[in-house]
Amino acid sequence: MTTSGTAAHDDIDRLTTRVQALEQERRHLLAIIEILQEIAGSLQFVDIVQSVARRLGETFGLDRSSIFLTERGGRTVRLVASYEDPSIRNYVVDLERYPELRQALQTGQTVHIDDVSTDLTLRHARGTLLNRKVKSITVIPIAWRGAPIGAIFLRAFRDGSHFSEADVRFCQVVASLTARALRNAHRFERLQERRGELTAHRSRERERAALVGYLRRLLNQFDDREAPWGEDALAKASAEEIERLVGVTMAVISQEATGQ
């Protein structure tokens, strides 16, 4: 091959590589837009994590795409979303079983194992991973204000597409978006809880007001009556009847307080 022919061939290779890179960027951008559309429209924690796990699994055709959230103590995590089994929502996992996950959470850095068959930290699970034809594992921390609150756990098939550095960077962006969405969902849940507490407090206040009003009117009815009010007279009343009247009274007060 002549020098000019070699140069032309090299130019074609560079152009092909560039086109492939641009196509990969396009796929990543489309996937991010789809993820943003889904998680931005929800303030429900479960919907957010399941949507992210599913999208990543579909985008890369993964063996596994899961999201874990940290637990107090640091010895366990909770599996809260799984692409391969969406029914899993809140499963406690011992970190000793996942050294790569433990490392990502402890260091706050992404852990990428390009070939599970040669990684020494996965000796205990190598047989299972090879049987499932797993090629690589990537764990991306989900961090908020510099502290890991969870991680995205991805396993790619051996005969699937290569998990490149660009893919890892894309997943890091998704992890950052997930952290923000989870924080917003947490704030929304706290707001809902406070509103519920305020509503319950107001209901109790209305019940107290209704009870005081009822007692005032009841006592006023007896002001002008001549009736025995001593202990002997009270002892003659039926305890069951008193309890029944109290129950009826409280039911009426509760209905009045709620506006029913």
N, C-alpha and C positions, 0 to 999 in steps of 0.2 A: 504494500500500500504506500502511495506517495505521501510526502509531507503534507500537501494540501488536503489529501483524502483523510489523513489521520486527524488533522485539525478540524475538518468538517464533522468527522465522527464524534470528536470530543465536544464540539458545539452542540450537536444533536443530543448527546448524553446529558450535558448541562441543562439544556432546554427541557428535556424530558423530566429531569429531576426537579427543576423549578416548577413545572406544570403540576407534578405530583404533589409538591409541597403546597402550592396554591389551592389545589383541590382539597387537600387535608385541612387547610385553614378554613376553607369554605364550609366543610362538613362540621368542623368544630364550632364555627360561628352560628350555624343553623341549629346545632344541638343546644348551644347556650341560650339562643333566643327561645327555643321550645321549652327549655327548663325554666327560664325566667317567666314565661307566660303561665306556666303551670303553678309555680310556687308563689308568684306575685298575686295570684288570684285566690290564695288560700291562707288562712291564719290558723289552720289546724295542723298541729305538730305531726300527726300520723300521715296526713296527706303529703306533706312536704318531703319527709324522708323516703316514703315509698315512691314518690314521683322521681326523685333524684336517683335512687337505686335502679329503678326500671329504665330510665333514660340512658344511664351509663351502660347497663347491661345490653340494651338494644343497639346502642351506638357502636360498641366494640365487639359484640357477639361473644360475651364473656361466659366462662364457666360459673363464675360467682361475682355478684355485685351486691355488697352489703354495707349497712351503716351501723356503726356501734357508737354508743354514748357512754361516757365515763361514769363510774360509781364512786362514792366516797370510800376512801381507804386505798384505792388504786390496785386492788388485787383482782377485781372483776370488772367487766363491762356488760352493757346490755345490748343485745342484738335487737334493733328496733325496726329494721327494714331489710328485706331480702328479695332480690330480683328472681332467684330461682324458686322461692317459696314465699309468695306474698302473705300467706297466713301467719308467718312468724312476725310477731309484733313486740314482744317484751321477754326475751330469753336471756337469762343470766349466763355469762361465759367466763370461765377461768382464764386469765391472761397467760398462765403457764402453758396453755395449749397453743398459744399464738405468740411466739417470741417476736415475730416481725411487727405484730400489732402493738405489743408492749413497748418495743423500741420506739415506734413512731409516736406513741402517747407520752413516753418519758422524755424524749428529746425535742418533740415538736417539729421534727423534720420528716420529710417524705422518705419512705423506705421502698426501694425498688429492687426486687430480686429478678434478674433477667433470665436465669435458668435454675429452676428448683432442684434439678437433678445434681447440681454441683454445689449447692449452698449447704454449709456445714450446720447452720442453725436449724435446718429442716430435716435432719436425719430421722427424727422420730416419726415424721409424717411422709417421708419420701415415697414409700410404697403406695400409700393411698393417693398421693398426688400424681404419681406416674400412672396408676391405674385409671385415673380420671383424665389422663392426657393433658395435665396442666403444664404449661411452659413457664409462665412468669407470675409473680405476685407484686402488686403495688398497693401500698398503704399510705393514704394522704390524710394527715391530721386535719380535723375541723377545729379551728381555733377562734377564740373570742378574746380580744384585748390581750393577745399574746399567750393565752393559756389554752391548751388543748381541752376541748369539751367532748371530743369524739373523733371518729375517723371513718373514712371511706375505704373499704377493703375490696380490692379487685383481683380476680384470678383469670388469666387468659389461657386459652387452649394452645396446645403445642402446634397444631396445624392451622391456627388462626393467624390473623394479621399481627405483625410485629408491633409491640407496644413501644413506641418511640419516645424520645425526649419531648417532642411537641405534644404527644398524647398525655404525658405526665404533667406538663405545664397546663394543659387544658383542664385536667382533673383538679389541679390546684385551684384554678379559677372557680370551678364548680364547688369545691369545698368552701371557698370564701363566700360564695353566694349562699350556700346552704347555711353557714354560720349566721349570716345576717337574717335569713328567713326564719331560722329557729329562734333567734333573739326576738324578732318581732312577734312570733307566735307566743313566746313566753310572756312578753309584755301584755299581749291581748288576753291571755288566760288569767294573768294577775289582775287586770282591769275587770274582767268578768267576775272574778272572785270577790273583788272589793265591792262591785255593784251588788252582788248577791248578799254580801254581809250588810251593806247599807239598807237594802230592801228588807232583810230580816230584822234589822234594828228598828226601822220605821214601823214594821208590822207589830213588833213588841210594844213600841211606844203607843201605837193606836189601841192595842189591847189594854194597856194600863189605863189610858184615858177613858176607854169604854167601861172598864171595871169601876173606876172611881165615880164616873157619872151614874152608873147603875146603883152603886152603894149609897150615893147621896140621895137618889130618888127613893130608894127602898127605905132608908132611915127616915126620910121626911114623911113617908106614909104612916109610920108608927109614932111620930111625935105626939099626935093628938089622941092616940089610943091609950086606954088604960089596960095594960096587959102585964101578966107576970113575967119579969125578966130575970128572976133569980136562978141559981144553979139547979134547984129542985125542979123548976118548971122546964128547964132545958133538958134535964136528964130524962124527962118523960117522952121527949121526941124520939122518933125512930132514927137510929144511926143510918140505916139503909136509905130512908127517905131524904135525910140531909145530903147524903152522898149523891143521890139521884138529882136533887135540886142543884147542887153544885155543878154536876156534870152538864145539866141543861143550861145553866147560866154561862158556863165557860164556852159551850158550843155557840150560844147566841152572841157572846162577846167576840169570839173569833170571827164569826160571819160579819158582824158589824165592822170589825177592824179591817177586813179585806174587801168590804164594800159589796158583799154578796147579798 
